[in-house]
Amino acid sequence: GNNYEQQYGRNGAPKGPGRGPGAKTVAGNATPNRSAGRAWFPYEDTFPIRPMGKIVPGFTEGLRAWVAFRWALRWPFQRRILLSFTVGEVLIFYPAIIATVALGILLFLDGGDITQTGVLASVPFIITFAAACHNSLFTFLMGIPFERTIIYHRYSAYVGMLLGLLHGLLYDFGGDDRRRLQDDEEGGIDAVVSGWVLQGAIIGLLAFSVWPIRRDLFEVFYNLHVIYFLIVIAFALLHDATYVLFGAGVWALDFSYRLFQSVFLNKKMATFTILPSEVVRMTFPKGSFTYKPGQYMFICVPAISAFQWHPFSISSSPHDDHVSLHIRVLGGWTRALHKKVENSRYKELDLMVFWEGAHGEATVNIDDDTYEHILFVSGGIGITPMHSIFNSLKDQYRRGRPLKMVYNIWTVRDRFMINSIHAPQERVRSKNRLPMSFQPDILNINSPEEFEDYNDDVESRPNTKWQNKESSVFRTRLHLTGLSRDEEEYAAAGINDAVQPWLRKGRPHLEKIFRKFKHKATKKGYSRVAVLTCGPSGLVSNVEKIAQQESVDGFEFHFHKETFEF
């Protein structure tokens, strides 16, 4: 046998005390309800193990070893350090940017060869186009999803713009006069026009790509991005900037593949349902569609727009029979979708959907047993990817995955108004009896004991009652913030202290939570915790800051945040 079989057995079930279906714990009690379904094994939902493991079972072990190796290879470089920068960005990416810009400035000041500055200005755009690919050899080999490479797409474009500007100024006001005269005699005066139109298109493209425009005026950003992109390609050809076309060609291949896959392979009728707090739920049968917990997909609803694709987190888990997405109204497209479903007879509507994906990968390795202590912090609609992972961990725990503490903290601003109920009450009733502001209610709570109230302390409970129970491993804390309504208005918002003793009113004391979590993990002999967060930028930044502050004295909180800045 190999090392994997020695540790997990041939069927993938962890070996050792308390680590497999039916295994005995140290205290001699049988692990409850942990033998349902197939046994858990590391990276079971990771591509290409999923779905290649079913097609060619003999390759599974080799693929698993490769996935583990690429995690070990990239983990040191993607750890976040000071000011949210990763090690790889500090050691490689930003130094490369600085060196490239410095070289361009030196060539400009030296009045160097115009051809050299032109080539130097073209090279960053190869990275710009390649980094915009959703599928590439780089993302396949390294397992880094494209949303993590968007930063390279953005900054390489800035560098190319700056170097292109220096190249144009050098051509017009400096450099080799004989070369410029020769170009003019050969009709090269067109190079001036094409060069500055190209440069202007690049500047316009970047100007309309800043975050406020992408967030608040996405349609404007997207449409102008396409227009400026076409202008850049056309005038790059006229300007003889052929290096740019290498990157553009790679992107064109990726786009063609995605278009074929989405239009001909990934299309289904999906059911859209109105939920409270301006949330729309989309569901469709899973079928052969495979994905990892926490991933997202781009969807196109032709009934709303045949040309717009928008990314949304998958809120279901891979073991569910249906795929579900929960869409909050945040812009023009989502509002149009909400209005169309709202105007249907039963506030529920079947629409054709095309999708692309699934995409996404956590920056901490939650696919094997690296972490047995995991902390989730979500804000608002940010619950969707986090609880997809949380629910999957529950399923994996029941099938033998070793886990000690998995805590889910969900904070929601009180935003529910009585006039936001547009569907029959039975369609929107919270299955966990949560306040209406907690949408979408996708919590997979199997026992009220999983909710952690103010005086809750697992460590203080008798071991005879709690040992090995799922509710002692998986805990959920709910915080309702911004609560300014009078108590007589609680019923309209679904707030009931009698049935919700675990509901905390006010923001979570994250520093205290981290220290408590750290204390419990340390007592059990563990020195690392995975922290995953998704939500408003203020919440995410605060969680990251605390994770760094509390990573002292040999204990580490390894931090991951979801990225949605496309």
Disulfide bonds with the S-S distance in Angstrom:
none
